[in-house]
Amino acid sequence: MNDFMAWLHDAAEGALPFVCAFGLGVLIALHAADAEIDSLRTAVVALADQVDHARIACGAQPDPEAVAATLAAHLAEAQP
Protein backbone atom coordinates (compact mmCIF):
# COMPACT_ATOMS: atom_id res chain seq x y z
CA MET A 1 0.00 0.00 0.00
CA ASN A 2 2.87 2.38 0.77
CA ASP A 3 4.32 1.84 -2.71
CA PHE A 4 1.00 2.77 -4.27
CA MET A 5 0.67 5.88 -2.11
CA ALA A 6 4.23 6.91 -2.99
CA TRP A 7 3.48 6.42 -6.69
CA LEU A 8 0.25 8.40 -6.36
CA HIS A 9 2.07 11.20 -4.54
CA ASP A 10 4.76 11.34 -7.22
CA ALA A 11 2.14 11.38 -9.98
CA ALA A 12 0.26 14.19 -8.24
CA GLU A 13 3.45 16.23 -7.87
CA GLY A 14 4.10 15.86 -11.59
CA ALA A 15 0.55 16.62 -12.71
CA LEU A 16 -0.29 19.45 -10.33
CA PRO A 17 1.67 22.18 -12.19
CA PHE A 18 -0.03 21.21 -15.46
CA VAL A 19 -3.47 21.22 -13.87
CA CYS A 20 -2.84 24.63 -12.31
CA ALA A 21 -1.48 26.02 -15.57
CA PHE A 22 -4.51 24.72 -17.46
CA GLY A 23 -6.90 26.26 -14.92
CA LEU A 24 -5.08 29.58 -15.08
CA GLY A 25 -5.19 29.49 -18.88
CA VAL A 26 -8.94 28.89 -18.81
CA LEU A 27 -9.46 31.83 -16.43
CA ILE A 28 -7.36 34.13 -18.60
CA ALA A 29 -9.22 33.06 -21.74
CA LEU A 30 -12.59 33.67 -20.09
CA HIS A 31 -11.51 37.11 -18.88
CA ALA A 32 -10.23 38.01 -22.35
CA ALA A 33 -13.49 36.84 -23.91
CA ASP A 34 -15.51 38.99 -21.50
CA ALA A 35 -13.36 42.01 -22.31
CA GLU A 36 -13.78 41.39 -26.04
CA ILE A 37 -17.55 41.03 -25.66
CA ASP A 38 -17.71 44.34 -23.77
CA SER A 39 -15.65 46.15 -26.41
CA LEU A 40 -17.79 44.73 -29.22
CA ARG A 41 -20.97 45.71 -27.38
CA THR A 42 -19.63 49.26 -27.04
CA ALA A 43 -18.80 49.34 -30.76
CA VAL A 44 -22.29 48.14 -31.70
CA VAL A 45 -23.91 50.80 -29.51
CA ALA A 46 -21.71 53.49 -31.09
CA LEU A 47 -22.64 52.29 -34.58
CA ALA A 48 -26.33 52.29 -33.67
CA ASP A 49 -25.97 55.88 -32.46
CA GLN A 50 -24.29 56.83 -35.75
CA VAL A 51 -27.13 55.22 -37.70
CA ASP A 52 -29.67 57.21 -35.67
CA HIS A 53 -27.74 60.44 -36.29
CA ALA A 54 -27.58 59.67 -40.02
CA ARG A 55 -31.32 59.01 -40.12
CA ILE A 56 -32.00 62.32 -38.39
CA ALA A 57 -29.58 64.16 -40.72
CA CYS A 58 -31.42 62.70 -43.73
CA GLY A 59 -34.73 64.01 -42.43
CA ALA A 60 -36.17 60.87 -40.84
CA GLN A 61 -37.84 61.40 -37.50
CA PRO A 62 -36.32 59.42 -34.62
CA ASP A 63 -38.43 56.79 -32.93
CA PRO A 64 -39.54 58.32 -29.58
CA GLU A 65 -39.52 54.95 -27.81
CA ALA A 66 -36.02 54.17 -29.05
CA VAL A 67 -34.78 57.59 -27.94
CA ALA A 68 -36.30 57.09 -24.49
CA ALA A 69 -34.73 53.62 -24.21
CA THR A 70 -31.33 54.93 -25.29
CA LEU A 71 -31.44 57.79 -22.79
CA ALA A 72 -32.52 55.44 -20.02
CA ALA A 73 -29.64 53.08 -20.86
CA HIS A 74 -27.11 55.93 -20.84
CA LEU A 75 -28.45 57.21 -17.52
CA ALA A 76 -28.29 53.72 -16.02
CA GLU A 77 -24.63 53.40 -17.10
CA ALA A 78 -23.76 56.82 -15.68
CA GLN A 79 -25.23 56.14 -12.25
CA PRO A 80 -23.05 54.07 -9.87
C-alpha positions in Angstrom: 0.0 0.0 0.0 2.9 2.4 0.8 4.3 1.8 -2.7 1.0 2.8 -4.3 0.7 5.9 -2.1 4.2 6.9 -3.0 3.5 6.4 -6.7 0.2 8.4 -6.4 2.1 11.2 -4.5 4.8 11.3 -7.2 2.1 11.4 -10.0 0.3 14.2 -8.2 3.4 16.2 -7.9 4.1 15.9 -11.6 0.6 16.6 -12.7 -0.3 19.5 -10.3 1.7 22.2 -12.2 0.0 21.2 -15.5 -3.5 21.2 -13.9 -2.8 24.6 -12.3 -1.5 26.0 -15.6 -4.5 24.7 -17.5 -6.9 26.3 -14.9 -5.1 29.6 -15.1 -5.2 29.5 -18.9 -8.9 28.9 -18.8 -9.5 31.8 -16.4 -7.4 34.1 -18.6 -9.2 33.1 -21.7 -12.6 33.7 -20.1 -11.5 37.1 -18.9 -10.2 38.0 -22.4 -13.5 36.8 -23.9 -15.5 39.0 -21.5 -13.4 42.0 -22.3 -13.8 41.4 -26.0 -17.6 41.0 -25.7 -17.7 44.3 -23.8 -15.7 46.2 -26.4 -17.8 44.7 -29.2 -21.0 45.7 -27.4 -19.6 49.3 -27.0 -18.8 49.3 -30.8 -22.3 48.1 -31.7 -23.9 50.8 -29.5 -21.7 53.5 -31.1 -22.6 52.3 -34.6 -26.3 52.3 -33.7 -26.0 55.9 -32.5 -24.3 56.8 -35.7 -27.1 55.2 -37.7 -29.7 57.2 -35.7 -27.7 60.4 -36.3 -27.6 59.7 -40.0 -31.3 59.0 -40.1 -32.0 62.3 -38.4 -29.6 64.2 -40.7 -31.4 62.7 -43.7 -34.7 64.0 -42.4 -36.2 60.9 -40.8 -37.8 61.4 -37.5 -36.3 59.4 -34.6 -38.4 56.8 -32.9 -39.5 58.3 -29.6 -39.5 55.0 -27.8 -36.0 54.2 -29.1 -34.8 57.6 -27.9 -36.3 57.1 -24.5 -34.7 53.6 -24.2 -31.3 54.9 -25.3 -31.4 57.8 -22.8 -32.5 55.4 -20.0 -29.6 53.1 -20.9 -27.1 55.9 -20.8 -28.5 57.2 -17.5 -28.3 53.7 -16.0 -24.6 53.4 -17.1 -23.8 56.8 -15.7 -25.2 56.1 -12.2 -23.0 54.1 -9.9 
